[in-house]
């Protein structure tokens, strides 16, 4: 399955196979350093990044306009051990590495701008990273018949408008356009349904390298209510995004039966490397008609989840502000996904199939965050927050090996420094403590284009996030 190339969305890939994200599910987790410093509990609309948290907050900004630029460095750590796997329909263990550490630093930039047309209407434009990370196992990992590598980069562009209906009530709306890119690698035991013993048990692996890109669209609504001079509440809704993704799959094989120097290896190399798109790839010996052609069409339908946030701010004193946020995400939309191939294939167990079905059975989730700020001096404000972020994964059987997701707690601290009222500098540091987790997967049922046996592993995971931000007001 070498060079499996899907010209489809990273959003699809992140949804199907997920990633080592710093927020639950497959979300990046923070799009504003100011909000990050309070564990994303803030509803203060202090700068143009309010476009992401609540577009209605654009009407609360000072001055005629402003722009904000920020960046996050994410330092994830995934330690896996006790990894085990067997070949399909066999008790023979998969050979390879059974432990390791995955660390891949990710940089995520965000930019926002706002301009007041008049006392009632404010326009905004945001560019932010809703998804982004990379998880890669050793190529000889015993988990290679699951997902072996996943890289993800997603950029969202959101024009927004806010309207000050009354001195107390503001409303906002945005149109979300999201461009995504991804890469993925997966192995399959192509000898699982063959009869030649030289090709069984990993001697002829399929290896897939997946790359894709796509645009998806959604919308964003917000409301803010200044109850009085001390209390502000808000509601923020982000819509679902539907995708009908189409692409191309290219097939090849690796393993000692293919890469060796025997006459059989030479024959397999010649057949597999044939440039003719209609040539049937036969890494199983002389049998033909198994449906693995060098290039074919592939497609999938997916719906990404909507979310609803309720947040508030309380000015306890002239120096102290308190913040709170509760966010619900409809992760249960990701309960099944079918990757469809153009051609039927003879798969593990001797049956034929043209699809791979993933059933993670995710649940809806809540994130609860509280935070505060203290005006230490006229230019310097200190900030902190804590959050509980619920995982959509219910059991170890629902977990994907490229996303050892579990319930997590955010611990955040930060500072804001204002220079001459026009220049605002911010920094934040967050430690994300992720609960230890198990991964278990049963062997293929024989009805999917797959060939894995039973696999399992244990994970210890955490992440650190460093953010810096600059805002210029004019």
C-alpha positions in Angstrom: 0.0 0.0 0.0 3.0 2.3 -0.6 2.2 5.8 -1.9 -1.5 5.6 -1.1 -2.3 9.2 -2.2 -5.8 10.6 -1.3 -6.3 14.1 -2.7 -8.8 14.7 0.1 -9.1 16.9 3.2 -6.8 16.9 6.2 -9.9 17.5 8.1 -11.2 14.2 6.9 -7.9 12.5 7.9 -7.9 14.2 11.3 -11.5 13.1 11.8 -11.0 9.5 10.6 -7.7 8.9 12.3 -7.4 11.8 14.7 -4.1 13.1 16.0 -2.1 14.0 19.1 -4.1 17.1 19.6 -3.7 19.2 22.8 -7.5 19.5 23.2 -10.0 16.6 23.4 -11.1 15.1 20.1 -9.1 16.4 17.2 -9.1 20.2 18.0 -5.9 22.2 18.3 -7.1 23.8 21.6 -6.0 27.4 21.6 -6.2 30.2 19.1 -5.4 33.2 21.3 -2.6 33.7 23.8 -4.7 36.0 25.9 -7.3 33.3 26.2 -4.7 30.6 26.7 -3.4 32.3 29.8 -6.7 31.7 31.5 -7.2 28.2 30.1 -9.5 29.6 27.5 -12.0 30.8 30.1 -11.9 34.5 29.2 -14.9 36.3 27.8 -13.4 39.8 28.0 -13.1 40.7 24.3 -9.8 42.3 25.0 -8.4 42.1 21.4 -9.4 41.1 17.9 -8.9 37.4 18.7 -12.4 37.5 20.1 -13.4 36.6 16.5 -12.7 33.0 17.5 -14.1 32.9 21.0 -17.2 35.2 20.3 -17.4 37.5 17.3 -20.0 39.7 19.1 -17.0 40.9 21.2 -15.7 43.0 18.3 -18.0 45.8 19.4 -16.3 45.9 22.8 -12.8 46.8 21.4 -11.2 50.2 22.1 -10.2 52.6 19.4 -10.9 52.7 15.7 -9.2 49.4 14.9 -6.5 46.9 15.8 -4.6 43.8 14.7 -3.3 40.9 16.7 -0.6 38.4 15.8 0.3 35.4 17.9 2.1 32.1 17.8 2.0 28.9 19.8 4.8 26.3 20.2 3.4 22.9 21.2 5.6 20.4 22.8 3.7 17.0 23.0 5.1 13.9 24.6 3.7 10.5 23.9 5.4 7.5 25.6 4.0 4.1 24.5 5.0 0.7 25.9 3.8 -2.9 26.2 2.8 -2.7 22.6 1.6 -6.1 21.2 0.1 -7.3 18.0 -0.5 -10.5 16.1 -0.8 -11.2 12.4 -4.3 -11.6 11.0 -6.0 -14.9 12.0 -2.9 -16.0 13.8 -1.3 -16.2 17.2 2.1 -15.3 15.8 3.3 -12.0 17.3 4.1 -9.1 14.9 7.8 -8.4 15.0 9.2 -4.9 15.6 9.6 -2.2 18.2 7.1 -2.4 21.1 7.9 0.9 22.9 9.0 4.4 22.1 8.5 8.1 22.6 6.8 10.4 20.1 7.8 14.1 20.3 7.1 16.5 17.5 7.2 20.2 18.1 4.4 22.1 16.3 4.2 25.8 15.6 0.8 27.4 15.1 0.4 31.1 14.1 -2.8 33.1 14.4 -3.7 36.6 13.1 -6.7 38.8 13.6 -7.8 42.3 12.6 -10.8 44.5 13.5 -12.1 47.9 12.2 -15.0 49.9 13.5 -17.2 51.3 10.6 -19.2 53.3 13.1 -20.6 53.2 16.7 -22.8 50.2 15.8 -20.9 48.0 13.3 -17.4 46.5 13.5 -15.8 44.3 10.9 -13.2 41.6 11.6 -11.0 39.1 9.8 -9.3 36.1 11.5 -6.8 33.5 10.4 -6.1 30.8 12.9 -5.1 27.1 13.3 -8.0 24.9 14.5 -6.0 21.7 13.9 -2.3 20.9 13.8 0.2 18.2 15.0 2.3 15.3 13.9 2.4 11.8 15.3 4.9 9.3 13.9 5.8 5.8 15.0 8.9 3.8 14.0 8.3 2.1 10.7 8.9 -1.3 12.3 6.5 -0.6 15.2 4.3 -3.6 16.1 1.4 -1.2 15.7 2.2 -0.5 12.1 -1.0 -2.3 10.8 -2.9 0.5 12.6 -1.9 4.1 11.7 1.8 4.5 11.7 2.2 8.3 11.0 -0.1 11.3 10.9 0.7 14.9 10.2 -1.8 17.7 10.2 -1.9 21.4 9.3 -5.2 23.3 9.0 -5.8 27.0 8.4 -9.1 28.7 8.9 -10.0 32.1 7.5 -13.0 33.9 9.0 -14.5 37.2 8.0 -16.8 38.4 10.7 -19.2 41.3 11.5 -20.6 42.5 14.8 -23.5 44.8 15.6 -24.1 46.8 18.8 -27.9 46.5 19.0 -28.2 48.3 22.4 -25.6 49.5 24.9 -25.9 46.1 26.6 -26.5 43.7 23.7 -24.1 42.8 20.9 -24.4 40.2 18.1 -21.8 38.8 15.8 -21.5 36.4 12.9 -18.7 34.9 10.8 -18.2 32.7 7.8 -15.6 30.0 8.2 -13.5 28.8 5.3 -11.0 26.1 6.2 -8.1 24.8 4.2 -6.4 21.6 5.4 -3.3 19.5 4.5 -2.3 16.2 5.9 0.0 13.2 5.5 -0.6 9.7 6.8 1.2 6.3 6.7 -0.4 2.9 7.3 0.8 -0.7 6.8 -1.3 -3.7 5.9 -0.2 -7.4 5.8 -0.9 -8.2 2.1 -0.1 -11.8 2.8 -3.0 -12.2 5.2 -5.3 -13.7 2.6 -2.6 -15.4 0.5 -1.5 -19.0 0.5 2.2 -18.6 -0.2 4.0 -19.0 3.2 6.8 -16.8 1.9 4.4 -13.8 1.8 2.7 -14.4 5.1 3.4 -12.8 8.5 4.9 -9.6 7.4 7.0 -10.8 4.5 4.9 -8.7 2.1 3.6 -5.6 3.8 1.5 -3.0 2.1 2.6 0.6 3.0 0.4 3.6 2.5 1.6 7.2 2.4 -1.4 9.5 2.3 -1.4 13.2 1.5 -4.5 15.4 1.0 -6.0 18.9 1.0 -9.5 20.4 0.9 -11.7 23.4 1.6 -14.6 23.2 4.0 -17.1 25.9 5.1 -19.2 26.7 8.1 -20.6 29.6 10.1 -20.2 31.2 13.5 -22.7 33.1 15.7 -22.1 35.0 18.9 -24.0 37.1 21.5 -22.7 39.2 24.4 -24.7 40.8 27.1 -23.3 43.4 29.6 -25.6 42.8 32.5 -24.1 45.8 34.3 -20.7 47.5 34.8 -19.3 44.4 36.5 -20.9 41.3 34.8 -20.7 40.2 31.2 -22.1 36.9 29.7 -21.9 35.5 26.2 -23.0 32.6 24.0 -20.9 31.3 21.1 -22.0 28.7 18.5 -19.8 27.1 15.8 -21.6 25.1 13.1 -20.9 21.6 11.8 -19.1 21.2 8.5 -20.1 18.6 6.0 -17.6 17.0 3.6 -18.0 14.8 0.5 -14.3 14.0 -0.1 -13.0 12.3 -3.2 -9.4 11.3 -4.1 -7.0 8.7 -5.4 -5.4 5.7 -3.9 -2.1 4.3 -5.2 -0.9 0.8 -4.1 2.5 -0.8 -3.8 4.2 -3.2 -1.4 7.3 -3.5 0.9 8.8 -6.3 2.9 11.5 -9.0 2.5 9.4 -10.9 -0.1 9.4 -7.8 -2.3 12.7 -6.1 -1.5 14.9 -9.2 -1.5 17.1 -10.5 -4.3 15.3 -13.7 -5.2 13.6 -14.4 -8.5 10.2 -14.1 -6.8 11.2 -10.7 -5.4 12.3 -9.5 -8.8 8.9 -10.6 -10.3 6.9 -8.8 -7.6 8.9 -5.6 -8.1 8.3 -5.7 -11.8 4.5 -6.2 -11.4 4.1 -3.7 -8.5 6.1 -0.9 -10.2 4.2 -1.2 -13.5 3.2 2.3 -14.6 0.1 1.0 -16.3 -2.9 2.1 -14.2 -4.9 -1.0 -15.2 -2.3 -3.5 -14.2 -3.4 -5.7 -11.3 -0.9 -5.7 -8.4 -0.4 -9.2 -7.2 1.9 -9.5 -4.2 0.3 -12.8 -3.3 1.9 -15.0 -6.1 0.4 -15.9 -9.4 -3.2 -15.3 -8.4 -4.8 -12.3 -10.2 -8.0 -10.3 -10.0 -7.6 -9.3 -6.3 -8.5 -5.7 -7.1 -5.3 -4.0 -5.9 -4.5 -1.7 -8.9 -1.7 0.9 -8.9 -4.2 3.7 -8.9 -7.9 4.0 -8.2 -10.6 6.4 -6.9 -11.5 6.7 -3.2 -14.1 8.8 -1.4 -15.6 9.4 2.1 -18.4 11.4 3.6 -17.8 13.1 7.0 -19.4 15.7 9.3 -17.3 17.6 11.8 -19.0 18.5 15.0 -20.7 21.7 16.1 -20.0 23.4 19.5 -21.8 25.7 21.9 -20.1 27.8 24.5 -21.5 29.8 27.4 -19.0 32.1 29.1 -18.9 35.0 31.5 -16.7 37.7 33.2 -17.0 39.3 36.6 -15.1 42.4 37.7 -14.6 41.5 41.3 -12.5 44.7 42.0 -10.8 47.4 40.1 -7.8 45.1 39.8 -9.3 41.6 39.7 -11.4 40.0 36.9 -12.8 36.4 37.1 -13.7 34.3 34.0 -15.6 31.1 33.3 -16.5 29.1 30.3 -18.5 25.9 29.6 -18.2 24.4 26.0 -20.2 21.5 24.7 -19.0 19.8 21.5 -21.1 17.3 19.5 -18.3 14.8 19.1 -20.9 12.0 18.7 -21.1 12.9 15.0 -17.9 10.9 14.6 -19.4 7.5 15.3 -18.8 5.9 11.9 -16.9 6.7 8.7 -16.6 4.7 5.5 -13.7 5.0 3.2 -14.9 3.7 -0.2 -12.5 2.4 -2.9 -13.3 2.2 -6.6 -12.5 -1.5 -6.9 -13.5 -4.5 -4.8 -10.6 -6.4 -3.3 -10.0 -9.8 -1.9 -9.2 -9.1 1.7 -8.3 -10.9 4.9 -10.4 -14.0 5.3 -10.8 -14.5 1.6 -13.9 -12.2 1.3 -14.2 -9.2 -1.0 -14.7 -5.6 0.0 -14.4 -2.0 -1.4 -14.4 -0.1 1.9 -12.8 0.4 5.2 -15.2 1.2 8.1 -14.1 3.0 11.2 -16.4 3.1 14.2 -14.9 5.1 17.1 -18.3 5.6 18.7 -17.4 9.0 20.2 -19.6 10.8 22.7 -20.5 14.4 23.2 -18.1 16.3 25.5 -17.9 19.2 27.9 -15.0 21.5 28.7 -15.2 23.6 31.9 -12.7 26.4 32.5 -12.2 29.1 35.2 -9.6 31.8 35.3 -8.7 35.3 36.5 -6.5 38.3 36.0 -4.8 40.7 38.5 -3.7 44.2 37.5 -0.4 44.2 39.2 0.5 47.7 38.0 -0.7 50.1 35.4 1.0 48.3 32.5 1.3 44.8 33.8 -1.5 42.2 34.3 -1.0 38.7 35.6 -3.3 35.9 34.5 -4.0 32.3 35.3 -6.6 29.5 34.7 -7.5 25.9 35.0 -9.8 23.7 32.8 -11.1 20.2 32.7 -11.4 18.9 29.1 -13.4 15.7 28.7 -12.4 13.1 26.1 -14.9 11.9 23.6 -13.4 8.4 23.8 -15.4 6.1 26.1 -13.3 2.9 26.2 -9.8 1.6 25.2 -11.5 -0.2 22.3 -12.7 3.1 20.9 -9.3 4.7 21.1 -7.1 5.2 18.0 -3.4 4.6 18.4 -2.5 7.9 16.7 -4.6 9.7 19.3 -4.1 8.3 22.9 -6.8 10.8 23.9 -8.1 10.8 27.5 -9.6 13.3 30.0 -7.2 16.1 30.6 -6.6 19.1 32.8 -5.1 22.4 31.6 -2.9 24.6 33.9 -2.2 28.0 32.5 -0.4 31.1 33.6 0.4 34.3 31.6 1.0 38.0 31.6 -0.2 41.1 29.6 1.9 44.2 29.3 0.5 47.4 27.8 2.9 50.0 26.4 1.6 53.5 25.7 -2.0 52.1 25.3 -1.3 51.2 21.7 1.0 48.2 22.1 0.0 45.1 24.0 2.4 42.2 24.6 1.3 38.9 26.0 2.8 35.6 26.9 1.3 32.4 28.2 2.5 28.9 29.3 0.2 25.9 29.6 0.8 22.4 30.9 -1.8 19.8 29.7 -2.0 16.8 32.0 -3.5 13.9 30.1 -4.7 10.8 31.9 -2.8 7.6 31.1 -4.6 5.4 28.6 -4.9 2.0 27.0 -5.4 1.1 23.4 -7.0 -2.1 22.3 -8.1 -3.1 18.8 -9.6 -6.4 17.6 -8.4 -8.1 14.4 -10.1 -7.2 11.1 -13.5 -8.7 10.6 -12.7 -9.7 7.0 -15.4 -7.3 5.6 -13.0 -4.3 5.4 -10.0 -3.5 3.2 -7.7 -4.3 6.1 -5.5 -7.1 7.5 -4.5 -6.3 11.1 -4.6 -8.8 13.9 -5.4 -7.9 17.5 -3.2 -5.0 18.9 -2.8 -3.2 22.2 -0.5 -0.7 23.9 -0.3 1.6 27.0 0.3 5.4 26.7 1.6 8.2 29.0 0.9 11.5 27.4 1.2 15.2 28.2 1.8 18.5 26.4 3.2 21.9 27.0 2.2 25.1 25.1 4.2 28.3 24.9 2.5 31.3 23.4 3.4 34.9 22.6 1.2 37.7 21.2 1.3 41.3 20.0 -1.6 43.6 19.5 -1.5 47.1 18.0 -4.4 49.5 18.5 -5.0 52.5 16.4 
